[in-house]
Amino acid sequence: MNQPDSKSELTPESVSGFTPNTATHPHTPEHPILEFNDADLARLLRRAAWLTAVLGLVLAVLLGFALGWQSGALLAVGAAISVASVFEWARLIRLFNARMDAQRMPRGATLSVALFLLRLLFFAAAIYGSLKFLHGSVFSLIGGLALAVVALVWQALKVLRGSDAA
């Protein structure tokens, strides 16, 4: 194999010996994020909600044994709010995407936004009530609330790495 004489002759093809064939692969995306669409986002959010629910259940049981049932219950409340929040954001994203794509707004869009705001009040009441009556670790509740962020970041990293067919 002939080696290039200078650095200016080094190309990815000369180093690896691989030249992409555009005739056999006419539409090979450079990265999975470039082909990411609304359906992929919906699947990502569903997987993140599922991961949040499973992590919340497992961690609540473990924390319940380690720190007491009150802390486990607080983590479960936080995880339940996290799962519900992921589903709420998925619904709002569908509404916003329909609006941005100049499609007809889905029936009940105004009601969905109003219910979203009402659920925020419900979540605030659940957080207040659980802190007031359960007397567990506040950090357990914060951990439960953060589980959705952890699950979303995990799913996004999988998509960015290309290991997930979103």
Buried (B, 14 or more C-beta within 10 A) or exposed (E): EEEEEEEEEEEEEEEEEEEEEEEEEEEEEEEBEEEBEEEBBBBBBBBBBBBBBBBBBEBBEEBBEEBBBBBBBBBBBBBBBBBBBBEBBBBBBBBEBBEEEEEEEEEEBEEBEEBBEEBEEEBEEBBEEBBEEBEBBEBBBEBBBBBBBBBBEBBBEBBEEEEBEB
